[in-house]
Amino acid sequence: MATDVSLPRLGQGMEAGTIVRWLKSEGDTVEKGEPLYELDTDKVTQEVEADASGVLLKILADEGEEIEVGKRIAVIGEEGEEVAVDEPAPQAEEKKEAPNPEPLPAERIEEPEPQQPARTDGRIKASPLARRIARERSIDLASLTGTGPDGRIVAEDVERAAAAPAPALAPATAGPLEAEVVPLTSLRKTIARRLTEAWEAPAFQISMSADMTRAQELHDRLRDQGVTRIPRGPTSSTRDNPAGLTDRQVEVVQLLADGLTNSEIAARLVLSVRTVDSHVAAVLDKLGARTRRDVAARARALGLLDVTGR
């Protein structure tokens, strides 16, 4: 009996997937658990195994096609077994487009012929006020037609030319642009969907105020006293050892006295080897020790270690 292969749900939020590549062709023998095809989901591309053994009778989904979860994509069965393929539903008849009515001829509007600007012996006739306005607004009087007596250009003619919009430039004719259409992958679709949903989520801003007057006064007072760093309080490093070692450096001294290497100290204190190297260098400097072997003796003399070495 033929077995339908459906698109599985590989994640909680998975709604569809894209078949990247079929690893078997129609007519090939398939074993259960053998990779059948590669599926591209929202997060990863992985191989999907066959659910049954037999012959791949029919492939119902093409490579690169996005399929909804649960939809049948292939059929596995016995060789020679007939496969029922669902025929696509007939498409509705396309509606006949109504013929567009012929456009009515536009009425011809006769435009009056422009009058030539009046000139007298090559000199443009214009009033002094019109000349001053044209000079201030960089308007060529030769391009204007006067409406005054004998075609004289008056101030109203210049004002009208300044208020008139500039003639629009004809758009440059360019050849057809070639566009490349790149289909989105499932990952890109998920990113686009998540970014769109992020805009729908409300954003909250919480603010608070605090009176820092007394803190600022303390800061100014300490600055006047020459204090550049405020100590955190008495610790065992400053209270119990005269060498001024920090708590971490005291731990390094105790482990050095036990004979541990820098790598072993780093593993014990969960630090990087580079940090331990800096602590060891600081300990040698503060204790005045030349070698690592001198650390235990100097630390014991300062009371940082007991008689047994700890």
C-alpha positions, 0 to 999 in steps of 0.5 A, a space after each residue: 500500500 502506498 505511503 504518503 510523504 507529508 511535510 513535517 513540522 520541525 519546529 514549534 513555530 514552523 508553518 511552511 518549508 522550502 524543498 531545497 533538493 531531492 536526494 532521490 529521484 522517481 523510481 529509486 528505492 528508498 529505505 526507512 531512515 534514509 535521507 530523502 530530501 533537504 528542507 529549508 526551514 526558518 532557522 536551518 537547512 537539514 535533511 529529512 529521512 524517509 518514513 517508509 521503505 519502498 520505491 519513490 513512486 511520485 514527487 509532488 513538490 518541485 525543488 525551490 517550492 514553498 510547501 505548507 506543513 502537512 501537505 503531501 509532497 511525495 508517495 512511496 510504495 511498491 513498484 508498479 503501484 498506481 498513484 492517485 494525484 490530486 488534479 488542480 481545481 479548474 480556474 474560473 473563466 477570466 472576465 472579458 474586459 469591456 472595450 475602452 470607449 474611444 477618447 473624445 478629441 480634445 478641444 483645440 484652444 487657440 493661444 494668443 500670439 505673444 507680443 514682441 517686446 517694444 524696442 527703440 533703436 535697440 533700447 528696451 523701453 522700461 520704467 526706472 522702477 521696473 529696471 531696478 526690480 529686474 536688476 535686484 531679481 536677476 530678470 532679463 528685461 529682453 524676455 518680457 513683454 510690456 503692458 504699458 503705453 507703447 509696449 513700455 515695461 512697467 513694474 507690474 510686468 517684472 513682478 508678474 515674471 518673478 512670480 511665474 513658475 520656472 518652466 519644467 525641464 523635460 525628463 531625460 529619456 533613459 533605456 529600460 532598467 534590468 532588475 534581478 529578482 532574488 527570491 527570499 529564503 526562509 530565514 530572510 522571510 522570518 527576519 522580515 516577519 519578526 522585524 515587522 512584528 517588532 513595530 507592533 509591540 508597544 515600547 515603554 520608557 521608564 525614567 526616574 529622578 534623584 537629588 544628587 545635591 549632597 553627593 555633588 557637594 561631597 564630590 567637590 569637597 573630596 576634590 578640593 582635598 586632593 582625593 582622586 579615589 575613594 577606598 571601598 572600606 577596610 579589607 583583610 588585604 589592607 588591614 592584615 598585611 603590611 605589604 598592601 596585597 589585595 585579597 586576590 593577591 593573598 590567595 595567589 601567595 598562598 597557592 604559590 607557597 603550595 608550589 602551584 604553577 600559574 596555570 594551576 592557579 588560574 584553574 583554581 581561582 577561575 581566572 585567565 593565565 594572563 591575569 594570574 601572571 600579572 598578579 604574580 608579578 605584583 606579588 613579587 614586587 610588593 614582597 621584594 622577592 626575586 623568585 617564586 621560591 622567595 615568596 613563601 619565606 617573605 610572606 611567612 615573615 610578614 605573617 601572611 602564612 602560618 608555620 605549616 605554610 598556610 
